[in-house]
């Protein structure tokens, strides 16, 4: 995605968050819904927020990266790196939304590539636990660094107010992700 396309995407996300919208990103007319909690008198338009996140994600997942890996591979590595390692295969089928045979094949391939390893579950001799290796963690670290390298010059094109808004939103976005992982 070019800098102009990113700027358009971010502007679209910004304007989507300031007015109600449908899933297509088109703005709806009428007042924002009332805030049932009375939180500082500001209501969050969840539909506009969803549209802004989806708009950003479409751009973000397509950032050029040095190591091109399938989404499910990256998702499993990310789950184990940040969501807790080790995990049973049955847990990975739930978090990754992949069938048991599919996750078994994926883990076998990632183990062969040195990114994961299976070890016996000390609490259940019939089960195995999947652990991420240092090489698997390096893939995740490298991809994050690569994406940061691409994002930095684009973020620098934002106004100081836009950068401050993103900074102010970071704790809430981190908490939202934490709540989502707990479901």
N, C-alpha and C positions, 0 to 999 in steps of 0.2 A: 504494500500500500504506500502510495506517495505521501509526502508531507501534506500536500493539498487535500488528499482524500482523508487523511487522519484529522486534519483541522475541521473538515466538513463533518466527519463522524463525531468528533468531540463537540462541535457546535450543535449538531443534531441531538446529542445526548444531553447537552446543557439546556437546550430549548425544550426538549421532551420532558425534562425534570421540572420545568417551570409551569407547565400547563397539562391538564389531564389529556391522556391520549388512549387510543385503542391499541391493539397489538400490532397494527401495521405502523405505528408511530405517528399517525395523523392525530392532530390535536382535537380533543372534544371541546365543546363549548359548555359553559355553565360554571358555577362555583365549584371549588375544590371541596371534597367531602369534609364534613366536620371532624375535628380531632376528638375521639371519644375519651381520651385521657387528659385533655386540656394541657398537654405538654408545651409549655411556653407559647401557647397560642398558635403553633405552627402544625399543620397537618402534612403528612407525607402522602402524596398521591402514589400509591403502590403501583398502579398501572404505568404511570410515567416513569417511575423508578425502574420497573421491569424493562420497559422499552429502552431506557438509557443504558442499562447493564447489558442487554442483548446487543444493542448497537455497538457498544465498546467491545464486547466479546467477539463479535464478528471480525472486527479489526485485529484484536489482540491475538486470537488463536492463529491468525494468518501472518503474524510477524515473521520475517525471514529468520531462520535459525541455522546454525552450523550442523547440528545433529538432527536429522529428520527421522523421527520414530513414530509409529502408529499411536493414535490417541489412547487406546486401551493400555499400551505399554507404559506410556507416560502417566496415565491415571493410576495404575497399580504402583508404580514407583513413587508417585506423589503421596498416595494413601499410606504407604509404608514409611516414607520419609517424614511426613508431617502428621499423619493420623494415627500413628502408633505402630511400631514393629516390635514383635512379630504378630502375625495374624494367621488364623486358620484359613484354609481354602474356602470353607463354607462362609466365613465372614467376607472374604473377598468377592464371592459370587454376589453377595447382597450389595456391598458398597459399589462395585463396578458394574452391576447389572448385566452380568455375563453368566451363561449357563455353567454348571459344574464341569462338564467336559471342556468347555471353552476356557475356563480359568485354569484348569489343570494343564491344558496344552500351552497356554501362555506362560504359566509359571515354569513349566519344563523348558521352554525356549529361553526364558530370561535366566534360568539357572544355568543352562548350557552356555549362555553369553556372559556369565559371571556377574550378573546384576542382582540376582537373588540367590538365596540358598534355603533349602528345607532342612529342618532339624526335628527330631522327635519331640512331641509335646511331653514335658516331664510330668504333667498331671494326668495324661491319658495316652497310654502306649499305642493305641490304635490311630492316633491323630498325629499330624505333622504341623509345625509352625513355619510360616514363611517369613524370612528375615531379609531385609535389604542389605546389600553389601556396600562397602566403601565405593566401589565402582558405580553402583546404582545411585548412591547419593551424589556422586560427582556429575552424573548425567543431569540430575535435577538442578544442582548448583550452576552448572555450565549453561543450561537453558535459561535460567533466571538471569544470569549475568549477560547473556546474549540479548535477551529481550530488553533488559535495562539499557543496554548500549543503544538499541534502536529507539527506545522511548525517550531517553534523555534529551536529544535535540528537539523532539516534538514538544515535550513539556516546556522547554525553554521558550517556545513560541507562544505559550499561553500568557495571558496578562497576569500581573502579580495577584490580582483578585481571584482569577481562576485557579492559580497555583495554591493560594491560601484556602480556597474552597475545597480543593482536593485534599490538602493537608488536614483540614478540619474534619473531613469525612472519614479519614483512615481508621480512627478508633471504632466508629460505628460500623464500618464495613467489616472490620476484623471481628467484632462481636457478632454481627449478623452471620458471618461464615461459621463462627463457633456454635451459634445456636442451630444452624442448619446441619452441622455434623452430628449434633446430639439427637437428631430425630431418627 
